[in-house]
């Protein structure tokens, strides 16, 4: 199955405005098939959602954050609300998650012939390096160990741990995937899966493409396994095989192979089944669903702290 390049090629060149405008056009234009429109909508939703959230990124004290939203009359409209205690970038720009989505998407459409094959993975590494290295908007790297700690929030974007490890590996001469990837299994993996699904939903090698994209900066079985689980959920939605999120999760769970992870860590299939269980309980709100999930016997051993669910 050929990738839907004709639609996603509109990603190039990237600017914060042109990408959104072009993708909105793609979503609403009849010249594209419903699958292509859903693929564009998935990518657009991820990028815009990330931008809407970065201004209030990492508010781990939910009660305090909600009180602040209510005091400003923004509880029902929290998007683009300024409450980021870690870093400050222009509203409308993306976080490090969104920038990873964009970097992967640009690589895919700029290298239409086997973009995640062996001949082009070096270009992907170069692309990610240029996006996040010391010459980028993310600022100097490595940091001067003698320099005083910066005042929070810092001016400019925040470089995540997975990317610090990736850049350190490059400095050590590890420039090939997967060796360049860091020992990290945080949520960056989901971000990198989204453009892969947008371009390759329905392709028999989708999960292999997702693994390559993830291991570029996160060389762990956990990151790959959960990114592939997220990819299968999104794929069901993009292809129209699922009527709702619950049915997409059911399809994904059935399609995933068991993967050996660290002892005590939920497998992707277990995690998806747990999500379905919580959804089936019918909690009255997102807050109550999070609380129910956090108190579930299957989740408790996997939570490092009370803020793990928020993180």
C-alpha positions as CSV (number, residue, x, y, z in Angstrom):
1,X,0.0,0.0,0.0
2,X,1.5,3.4,-1.0
3,X,1.8,6.0,1.7
4,X,-0.6,9.0,1.4
5,X,2.2,11.3,0.4
6,X,-0.1,13.5,-1.7
7,X,-1.8,14.9,1.3
8,X,1.0,15.0,3.9
9,X,3.5,16.5,1.6
10,X,1.7,19.8,2.5
11,X,3.8,19.7,5.7
12,X,6.8,21.2,3.8
13,X,7.9,23.9,4.4
14,X,7.0,24.1,8.1
15,X,5.9,27.3,9.8
16,X,3.5,27.4,12.8
17,X,0.9,29.0,10.6
18,X,1.3,27.3,7.2
19,X,1.2,23.8,8.5
20,X,-2.1,24.3,10.3
21,X,-3.7,26.2,7.4
22,X,-2.6,23.5,4.9
23,X,-3.8,20.6,7.0
24,X,-7.1,22.3,7.7
25,X,-7.5,22.7,3.9
26,X,-6.6,19.0,3.5
27,X,-9.1,17.9,6.1
28,X,-12.0,19.9,4.5
29,X,-11.2,19.3,0.8
30,X,-13.2,16.7,-1.1
31,X,-10.2,15.9,-3.4
32,X,-8.8,13.7,-0.6
33,X,-10.3,10.4,0.6
34,X,-11.9,10.0,4.0
35,X,-8.8,8.1,5.1
36,X,-6.5,10.9,4.0
37,X,-8.7,13.4,5.7
38,X,-8.7,11.5,9.0
39,X,-4.9,11.1,8.7
40,X,-4.5,14.8,8.3
41,X,-7.0,15.5,11.1
42,X,-5.0,13.2,13.5
43,X,-1.8,15.0,12.7
44,X,-3.4,18.4,12.9
45,X,-5.1,17.6,16.2
46,X,-1.8,16.4,17.7
47,X,0.1,19.5,16.7
48,X,-2.6,22.0,17.7
49,X,-3.4,20.2,20.9
50,X,0.3,20.2,21.9
51,X,0.5,23.9,21.2
52,X,-2.6,24.6,23.2
53,X,-1.2,22.7,26.2
54,X,2.4,23.9,26.3
55,X,1.5,27.2,28.0
56,X,0.4,25.2,31.0
57,X,2.7,22.3,30.7
58,X,3.5,20.1,33.7
59,X,1.1,21.4,36.3
60,X,1.5,18.5,38.7
61,X,-0.6,20.0,41.4
62,X,-4.0,19.6,39.7
63,X,-6.0,21.2,42.6
64,X,-3.8,24.3,42.5
65,X,-3.9,24.5,38.7
66,X,-7.7,24.1,38.7
67,X,-8.1,26.8,41.3
68,X,-6.0,29.1,39.2
69,X,-8.1,28.4,36.1
70,X,-11.3,29.1,38.0
71,X,-9.9,32.3,39.5
72,X,-9.2,33.5,35.9
73,X,-12.5,32.2,34.5
74,X,-10.7,29.7,32.3
75,X,-11.7,26.4,33.8
76,X,-13.8,25.5,30.7
77,X,-11.3,27.0,28.3
78,X,-7.8,26.1,29.5
79,X,-6.2,26.0,26.1
80,X,-3.3,28.5,25.7
81,X,-3.6,29.5,29.4
82,X,-0.3,30.8,30.7
83,X,0.7,28.7,33.7
84,X,4.0,27.0,32.8
85,X,6.5,27.0,35.6
86,X,9.3,25.2,33.7
87,X,9.7,27.1,30.4
88,X,8.3,30.0,28.3
89,X,7.8,29.9,24.6
90,X,5.5,31.9,22.4
91,X,1.8,30.8,22.6
92,X,1.0,28.9,19.5
93,X,4.4,27.2,19.3
94,X,5.0,23.6,20.3
95,X,6.5,21.8,23.2
96,X,9.3,19.3,22.8
97,X,6.7,16.6,22.1
98,X,5.1,18.6,19.3
99,X,8.5,19.5,17.9
100,X,9.3,15.8,17.7
101,X,6.0,15.2,15.8
102,X,7.0,17.9,13.3
103,X,10.6,16.7,12.9
104,X,9.4,13.1,12.1
105,X,6.7,14.3,9.8
106,X,9.1,16.6,7.9
107,X,11.5,13.7,7.5
108,X,8.8,11.4,6.2
109,X,7.6,13.8,3.5
110,X,11.1,15.0,2.5
111,X,12.3,11.4,1.9
112,X,9.4,9.8,0.1
113,X,11.4,6.7,-1.0
114,X,11.7,4.5,2.0
115,X,12.0,7.3,4.6
116,X,12.6,4.9,7.5
117,X,14.7,2.4,5.6
118,X,18.4,1.9,6.1
119,X,19.4,4.4,3.4
120,X,17.5,7.3,5.1
121,X,17.8,6.7,8.8
122,X,21.0,8.7,8.9
123,X,19.0,11.7,7.5
124,X,16.5,11.2,10.4
125,X,19.2,11.3,12.9
126,X,20.6,14.4,11.3
127,X,17.1,16.0,11.3
128,X,16.5,15.3,15.0
129,X,20.0,16.5,15.9
130,X,19.4,19.8,14.0
131,X,16.1,20.3,15.7
132,X,17.3,19.8,19.3
133,X,21.1,20.4,19.4
134,X,23.0,23.3,20.9
135,X,22.6,25.4,17.8
136,X,18.8,25.1,17.8
137,X,16.2,27.1,19.7
138,X,16.6,24.7,22.6
139,X,19.9,26.4,23.5
140,X,23.4,25.3,24.4
141,X,24.2,21.6,24.8
142,X,26.0,20.2,26.7
143,X,25.4,22.6,29.5
144,X,28.3,24.1,31.3
145,X,28.6,22.2,34.6
146,X,30.0,25.3,36.3
147,X,27.1,27.6,35.2
148,X,24.6,28.5,37.9
149,X,21.2,26.8,37.6
150,X,18.8,28.9,35.5
151,X,15.9,30.7,37.0
152,X,12.6,28.9,36.4
153,X,10.8,29.2,34.1
154,X,13.6,29.3,31.6
155,X,13.3,31.5,28.4
156,X,12.8,29.1,25.5
157,X,11.8,25.5,25.0
158,X,12.6,22.7,27.4
159,X,14.8,19.8,26.2
160,X,13.5,16.5,27.4
161,X,15.6,13.8,29.0
162,X,15.3,11.4,26.1
163,X,16.8,14.1,23.8
164,X,19.6,14.9,26.2
165,X,20.6,11.2,26.1
166,X,20.2,11.1,22.3
167,X,22.5,14.1,21.9
168,X,25.0,12.7,24.4
169,X,25.1,9.5,22.4
170,X,25.8,11.4,19.2
171,X,28.7,13.2,20.9
172,X,30.0,9.8,21.9
173,X,30.0,8.7,18.2
174,X,26.8,6.6,18.3
175,X,25.1,8.0,15.2
176,X,23.1,5.0,14.0
177,X,19.7,3.8,15.0
178,X,19.1,2.2,17.5
179,X,22.4,2.9,19.3
180,X,21.9,6.6,19.2
181,X,18.7,6.3,21.2
182,X,18.6,7.0,24.9
183,X,17.6,4.7,27.8
184,X,14.2,6.3,28.0
185,X,10.6,5.1,27.9
186,X,8.6,8.3,28.5
187,X,5.7,9.7,26.5
188,X,7.9,11.1,23.7
189,X,7.4,7.7,22.0
190,X,3.7,8.4,21.4
191,X,4.5,11.7,19.7
192,X,6.8,10.0,17.3
193,X,4.2,7.4,16.4
194,X,1.6,9.9,15.2
195,X,3.1,11.0,11.9
196,X,4.0,7.4,11.1
197,X,0.4,6.5,11.4
198,X,-0.7,9.5,9.4
199,X,1.4,8.5,6.5
200,X,1.4,4.7,6.8
201,X,-1.9,3.6,8.4
202,X,-2.8,0.3,6.7
203,X,0.8,-0.4,5.6
204,X,2.0,-3.9,6.6
205,X,5.2,-2.4,7.9
206,X,3.7,0.3,10.1
207,X,4.8,-1.1,13.4
208,X,8.4,-1.5,12.0
209,X,8.3,2.1,10.9
210,X,7.1,3.2,14.4
211,X,9.9,1.2,16.0
212,X,12.6,2.9,13.9
213,X,11.2,6.3,14.6
214,X,11.0,5.6,18.4
215,X,14.4,4.0,18.7
216,X,16.0,7.1,17.1
217,X,15.9,8.8,20.5
218,X,14.5,6.1,22.8
219,X,16.1,2.8,22.5
220,X,14.0,0.7,25.0
221,X,11.5,-2.1,24.5
222,X,9.0,-0.2,26.7
223,X,9.0,2.9,24.5
224,X,8.6,0.8,21.3
225,X,5.9,-1.4,22.7
226,X,3.7,1.4,24.0
227,X,4.3,3.5,20.9
228,X,3.2,0.6,18.7
229,X,0.1,0.1,20.9
230,X,-0.8,3.8,20.5
231,X,-0.2,3.5,16.8
232,X,-2.6,0.6,16.4
233,X,-5.3,2.5,18.3
234,X,-4.8,5.6,16.0
235,X,-4.6,3.4,12.9
236,X,-8.1,1.9,13.6
237,X,-9.5,5.4,13.8
238,X,-7.7,6.7,10.7
239,X,-8.7,3.7,8.6
240,X,-12.3,3.9,9.8
241,X,-12.3,0.4,11.2
242,X,-13.4,1.6,14.6
243,X,-16.6,3.4,15.4
244,X,-15.3,4.9,18.6
245,X,-12.2,5.0,20.8
246,X,-13.3,1.9,22.8
247,X,-13.6,-0.2,19.6
248,X,-10.2,1.1,18.4
249,X,-8.6,0.0,21.6
250,X,-10.2,-3.4,21.3
251,X,-8.9,-3.8,17.8
252,X,-5.4,-2.7,18.8
253,X,-5.3,-5.0,21.8
254,X,-6.2,-8.0,19.7
255,X,-3.5,-7.1,17.1
256,X,-0.6,-6.6,19.5
257,X,1.8,-9.3,20.2
258,X,3.0,-10.0,23.7
259,X,6.3,-8.3,24.3
260,X,8.8,-9.0,27.2
261,X,9.1,-5.9,29.3
262,X,10.7,-5.3,32.6
263,X,9.3,-7.3,35.6
264,X,6.3,-5.5,37.1
265,X,5.7,-3.3,34.1
266,X,2.3,-3.4,32.5
267,X,2.3,-4.8,28.9
268,X,0.6,-2.7,26.3
269,X,-2.3,-5.2,26.0
270,X,-2.8,-5.1,29.8
271,X,-2.8,-1.3,29.7
272,X,-5.3,-1.1,26.9
273,X,-7.6,-3.6,28.7
274,X,-7.3,-1.5,31.9
275,X,-8.4,1.6,29.9
276,X,-11.4,-0.3,28.6
277,X,-12.3,-1.4,32.1
278,X,-12.2,2.2,33.4
279,X,-14.2,3.4,30.4
280,X,-16.8,0.7,31.0
281,X,-17.2,1.9,34.6
282,X,-18.7,5.1,33.3
283,X,-16.9,7.6,35.6
284,X,-18.8,10.9,35.5
285,X,-15.7,13.0,34.6
286,X,-12.1,12.9,33.4
287,X,-11.0,13.7,37.0
288,X,-12.9,10.8,38.5
289,X,-11.6,8.5,35.7
290,X,-8.0,9.4,36.6
291,X,-8.7,8.9,40.3
292,X,-10.2,5.5,39.6
293,X,-7.3,4.5,37.4
294,X,-4.8,5.6,39.9
295,X,-6.4,3.5,42.6
296,X,-6.7,0.4,40.5
297,X,-4.8,-2.6,41.9
298,X,-3.1,-3.1,38.5
299,X,-1.9,0.4,38.4
300,X,-0.6,1.0,41.9
301,X,2.7,-0.9,41.5
302,X,3.4,1.0,38.3
303,X,3.0,4.5,39.8
304,X,6.2,6.0,41.1
305,X,4.5,8.9,42.8
306,X,1.0,10.5,43.0
307,X,1.9,12.8,40.0
308,X,2.8,9.9,37.7
309,X,-0.6,9.9,36.1
310,X,-0.4,13.7,35.5
311,X,3.1,13.3,34.1
